[in-house]
Amino acid sequence: MPRPAIPPAAWRPALLEWYAHEARDLPWRRPEFSDRYGAWGTLVSEFMLQQTPVTRVIPHLEAWLARWPTPAAQASATPAEVVHQWANLGYPRRALWLHRAAIEVVERHDGVVPRDVEALLALSGIGDYTARAVAVFSYGDRHPVVDTNTRRVIARAVDGRSQPAPPARADLARMSALLPDDDTDAAAFNAAAMELGAVVCTARSPRCEVCPIAASCAWLAAGRPDTGDERRRQARYEGSDRQARGGVLRALRHAPDHRMPADAVLADWPDRMQRDRAIDSLIADGLLEASDGMLLLPR
């Protein structure tokens, strides 16, 4: 007979204690990082971490902030420079959004990343997660911060489900109800829930034997049932339009003056129509420019 789950309030001391001792040593969690880059460093790291593994982000983040340590420095760069610096982080539209956001911070907020969530949401490329992450982790305000890892922890520990439902606005209210009253503890709890989902309560191979909230988990108490939740699978990369887009940008990043004759870009790509489709979509997204038979990164 399955044992009853402990109420979610029991998460707080166990999860906070675990996070205090077991959290990964990541650059953006170090006091010296915050002292040097402030909310701008948090904002850049969150842009980079969208859909990109931590291990790939770390060297790019340090190089980015060494080159552009403030929003004003970033705003003075050209679109071509930011796309080139973005390198192989993937989804390069994020680089242009970050560039636009830096310009907006300079124009609207005198070069200081705003604290207010609504002001953050008004910046280019910033959604619910990133806005609240900046407000919480840089400024210490009390807001729920919800990512895929957090949603999975809540789905299992509270709902007894193997995987979370699709994202919804209700996720913020659910996380808010779990937060400690103290602002500092609330920020740590937000980070701890994400960390738990990233390294212990993982999607495919959860390590329940080392989970600090195992005694509070409804899914574990029920015997870890397969509840039939839909798992979103990322489309295959090899041979995809995403790979073709990445190849086009890589060729332009390494070309003299970041420009090449259009016919020479991915000239040996096996699917000519896919190559042309990739180029057209990059132009439509503002990541490429076309002029007199040449392709070039935006100036």
C-alpha positions as CSV (number, residue, x, y, z in Angstrom):
1,M,0.0,0.0,0.0
2,P,1.5,3.4,-1.0
3,R,2.6,5.6,1.8
4,P,0.9,9.0,2.1
5,A,2.7,12.1,0.8
6,I,3.8,14.8,3.2
7,P,2.1,18.2,2.5
8,P,4.2,20.5,0.1
9,A,5.0,22.9,3.0
10,A,7.5,20.3,4.1
11,W,9.6,21.0,1.0
12,R,10.9,24.2,2.3
13,P,13.5,23.3,5.0
14,A,14.5,20.1,3.2
15,L,14.9,21.7,-0.2
16,L,16.6,24.8,1.0
17,E,19.1,22.9,3.1
18,W,19.9,20.6,0.1
19,Y,20.4,23.6,-2.2
20,A,22.7,25.3,0.3
21,H,25.0,22.3,0.3
22,E,24.5,20.7,-3.2
23,A,23.9,23.5,-5.7
24,R,26.2,23.6,-8.7
25,D,28.9,26.2,-8.7
26,L,27.8,28.3,-11.7
27,P,29.3,31.7,-12.5
28,W,26.0,33.6,-12.2
29,R,25.5,32.3,-8.7
30,R,28.8,33.7,-7.4
31,P,28.8,37.0,-5.4
32,E,31.6,38.5,-7.5
33,F,29.6,37.9,-10.7
34,S,26.7,39.9,-9.3
35,D,29.0,42.6,-7.9
36,R,30.6,43.1,-11.4
37,Y,27.7,42.7,-13.8
38,G,24.6,43.2,-11.7
39,A,21.2,42.6,-13.3
40,W,22.7,42.9,-16.8
41,G,24.8,39.8,-16.2
42,T,21.7,37.9,-15.0
43,L,19.8,39.1,-18.1
44,V,22.5,38.0,-20.5
45,S,22.8,34.6,-18.8
46,E,19.1,34.0,-18.9
47,F,18.9,34.8,-22.7
48,M,21.7,32.4,-23.3
49,L,20.2,29.6,-21.1
50,Q,17.0,29.6,-23.1
51,Q,17.1,26.2,-24.9
52,T,20.9,25.8,-24.4
53,P,22.7,23.6,-21.9
54,V,24.6,25.2,-19.1
55,T,27.9,23.7,-20.1
56,R,27.8,25.4,-23.5
57,V,26.7,28.7,-22.0
58,I,29.4,29.3,-19.5
59,P,32.4,30.1,-21.9
60,H,30.2,32.2,-24.1
61,L,28.7,34.1,-21.2
62,E,32.2,35.1,-19.9
63,A,33.4,36.1,-23.3
64,W,30.2,38.1,-24.0
65,L,30.4,40.1,-20.7
66,A,34.1,40.7,-21.1
67,R,33.3,42.3,-24.4
68,W,30.0,44.1,-23.4
69,P,29.9,44.4,-19.6
70,T,27.0,46.9,-19.6
71,P,23.8,47.5,-21.5
72,A,25.4,50.6,-23.0
73,A,28.4,48.7,-24.3
74,Q,26.1,46.2,-25.9
75,A,23.8,48.8,-27.4
76,S,26.8,50.4,-29.2
77,A,27.6,47.1,-31.0
78,T,26.3,46.3,-34.5
79,P,23.8,43.5,-35.1
80,A,26.6,41.7,-37.1
81,E,28.9,41.8,-34.1
82,V,26.3,40.3,-31.8
83,V,25.4,37.5,-34.2
84,H,29.0,36.7,-34.7
85,Q,29.7,36.7,-30.9
86,W,26.7,34.4,-30.4
87,A,28.6,31.8,-32.3
88,N,27.1,28.3,-32.0
89,L,24.7,28.9,-29.1
90,G,21.8,28.2,-31.3
91,Y,18.5,30.1,-32.0
92,P,20.5,33.2,-33.0
93,R,17.4,35.4,-33.0
94,R,18.1,35.6,-29.2
95,A,21.2,37.5,-30.0
96,L,19.3,40.2,-31.9
97,W,16.6,40.3,-29.1
98,L,19.3,40.8,-26.5
99,H,20.8,43.6,-28.6
100,R,17.4,45.3,-28.9
101,A,16.8,44.9,-25.2
102,A,20.1,46.5,-24.4
103,I,19.2,49.5,-26.6
104,E,15.8,49.7,-24.9
105,V,17.4,49.6,-21.5
106,V,19.7,52.6,-22.5
107,E,16.8,54.6,-24.1
108,R,14.1,53.9,-21.5
109,H,16.0,53.3,-18.3
110,D,19.2,55.3,-18.5
111,G,21.3,52.1,-19.0
112,V,20.1,50.3,-15.8
113,V,18.2,47.0,-16.2
114,P,14.8,47.7,-14.6
115,R,13.6,46.0,-11.5
116,D,9.9,46.1,-12.2
117,V,8.5,42.9,-13.8
118,E,6.2,44.8,-16.1
119,A,9.1,47.0,-17.3
120,L,11.2,43.9,-17.9
121,L,8.4,42.3,-19.9
122,A,8.3,45.3,-22.1
123,L,11.8,44.7,-23.3
124,S,12.5,42.7,-26.5
125,G,12.7,38.9,-26.1
126,I,11.7,38.8,-22.4
127,G,8.9,36.6,-21.2
128,D,7.5,35.6,-17.8
129,Y,10.4,33.5,-16.8
130,T,13.2,35.8,-17.7
131,A,11.5,38.9,-16.3
132,R,10.9,37.3,-12.9
133,A,14.4,35.7,-12.9
134,V,16.0,39.1,-13.1
135,A,13.7,40.6,-10.5
136,V,14.3,37.7,-8.1
137,F,17.9,36.7,-8.6
138,S,19.3,40.2,-9.1
139,Y,17.1,42.4,-7.0
140,G,15.8,40.0,-4.4
141,D,12.1,40.6,-4.9
142,R,9.5,37.9,-4.1
143,H,8.1,36.4,-7.3
144,P,7.5,32.9,-8.6
145,V,10.1,31.8,-11.1
146,V,8.9,28.8,-13.2
147,D,10.8,26.9,-15.8
148,T,10.5,23.4,-17.2
149,N,12.4,21.9,-14.3
150,T,10.2,23.6,-11.7
151,R,7.0,22.5,-13.4
152,R,8.3,18.9,-13.5
153,V,9.1,19.0,-9.7
154,I,5.6,20.4,-8.9
155,A,3.9,17.8,-11.2
156,R,5.6,14.9,-9.4
157,A,5.8,16.1,-5.8
158,V,2.3,17.7,-5.7
159,D,0.2,16.2,-8.5
160,G,1.7,12.7,-8.6
161,R,2.2,12.9,-12.3
162,S,5.3,11.6,-14.2
163,Q,5.5,14.7,-16.4
164,P,4.0,18.2,-16.3
165,A,1.1,19.5,-18.4
166,P,1.8,22.1,-21.0
167,P,2.9,25.5,-19.6
168,A,0.0,27.7,-18.3
169,R,-0.5,30.9,-16.5
170,A,-1.6,28.9,-13.5
171,D,1.9,27.7,-13.0
172,L,2.9,31.0,-11.5
173,A,0.1,30.9,-9.0
174,R,1.0,27.4,-8.0
175,M,4.6,28.2,-7.4
176,S,3.7,31.4,-5.6
177,A,1.7,29.4,-3.1
178,L,4.7,27.2,-2.3
179,L,7.2,30.1,-1.7
180,P,8.4,31.0,1.8
181,D,7.3,34.4,3.1
182,D,10.8,35.7,3.5
183,D,12.2,37.3,0.3
184,T,15.6,35.7,0.6
185,D,14.2,32.3,1.3
186,A,11.8,32.7,-1.6
187,A,14.6,33.5,-4.0
188,A,16.6,30.5,-2.8
189,F,13.5,28.2,-3.0
190,N,12.9,29.3,-6.6
191,A,16.5,28.4,-7.5
192,A,16.4,25.2,-5.5
193,A,13.3,23.9,-7.3
194,M,14.9,24.5,-10.7
195,E,18.2,22.9,-9.6
196,L,16.3,19.9,-8.2
197,G,14.6,19.4,-11.6
198,A,17.8,19.9,-13.5
199,V,20.0,17.4,-11.6
200,V,17.8,15.1,-9.6
201,C,14.2,15.1,-10.7
202,T,15.1,14.8,-14.3
203,A,12.7,14.0,-17.2
204,R,14.0,10.6,-18.1
205,S,16.0,9.1,-15.2
206,P,15.0,10.8,-11.9
207,R,17.3,9.9,-9.0
208,C,14.7,9.5,-6.3
209,E,17.1,7.8,-4.0
210,V,19.0,11.0,-3.4
211,C,16.1,13.4,-3.6
212,P,15.8,15.7,-0.6
213,I,12.0,15.9,-0.8
214,A,11.4,12.2,-1.5
215,A,9.2,11.9,1.6
216,S,7.0,14.7,0.3
217,C,6.6,13.4,-3.3
218,A,3.1,12.3,-4.3
219,W,4.5,10.5,-7.4
220,L,7.0,8.5,-5.5
221,A,4.4,7.7,-2.8
222,A,2.2,6.3,-5.6
223,G,5.0,4.0,-6.9
224,R,6.2,6.3,-9.7
225,P,3.3,5.4,-12.1
226,D,3.4,6.2,-15.8
227,T,0.5,8.7,-15.9
228,G,0.4,8.9,-19.6
229,D,1.7,12.4,-19.9
230,E,2.7,13.6,-23.3
231,R,6.5,14.2,-23.6
232,R,7.5,16.9,-26.0
233,R,10.3,15.6,-28.3
234,Q,12.7,18.0,-30.0
235,A,12.8,17.6,-33.7
236,R,15.8,15.8,-35.2
237,Y,18.6,18.2,-35.9
238,E,20.6,16.3,-38.5
239,G,19.4,17.4,-41.9
240,S,16.8,19.8,-40.5
241,D,16.1,23.4,-41.5
242,R,17.6,24.4,-38.1
243,Q,20.9,22.8,-39.2
244,A,20.8,24.5,-42.6
245,R,20.1,27.9,-40.9
246,G,23.1,27.3,-38.6
247,G,25.3,26.4,-41.5
248,V,24.4,29.6,-43.3
249,L,25.2,31.8,-40.3
250,R,28.4,29.9,-39.6
251,A,29.6,30.5,-43.1
252,L,28.9,34.3,-42.9
253,R,30.4,34.6,-39.4
254,H,33.7,33.3,-40.8
255,A,33.7,35.1,-44.1
256,P,35.7,38.3,-44.8
257,D,33.6,41.3,-43.7
258,H,30.9,38.7,-42.9
259,R,29.7,38.7,-46.5
260,M,29.6,36.1,-49.3
261,P,28.1,35.7,-52.7
262,A,24.7,34.1,-52.2
263,D,25.5,31.1,-54.5
264,A,28.6,30.3,-52.5
265,V,26.9,30.0,-49.2
266,L,26.4,26.2,-48.4
267,A,27.1,25.5,-52.1
268,D,27.5,21.8,-51.4
269,W,24.3,21.5,-49.2
270,P,22.5,18.4,-50.5
271,D,19.0,19.9,-50.6
272,R,19.1,23.1,-52.6
273,M,15.5,24.0,-51.7
274,Q,16.1,23.6,-48.0
275,R,19.2,25.8,-48.3
276,D,17.2,28.5,-50.0
277,R,14.4,28.2,-47.5
278,A,16.9,28.6,-44.7
279,I,18.4,31.7,-46.3
280,D,14.9,33.2,-46.8
281,S,13.9,32.6,-43.2
282,L,17.1,34.2,-41.9
283,I,16.4,37.3,-44.0
284,A,12.8,37.4,-42.7
285,D,14.1,37.1,-39.1
286,G,16.5,40.0,-39.6
287,L,19.6,37.7,-39.2
288,L,20.8,38.2,-42.7
289,E,20.7,40.9,-45.4
290,A,20.8,40.4,-49.1
291,S,22.2,43.0,-51.5
292,D,23.4,42.7,-55.2
293,G,23.7,39.0,-55.1
294,M,25.6,39.0,-51.7
295,L,24.5,37.8,-48.3
296,L,25.8,39.6,-45.2
297,L,25.3,39.7,-41.5
298,P,23.2,42.8,-40.4
299,R,25.3,45.9,-40.0
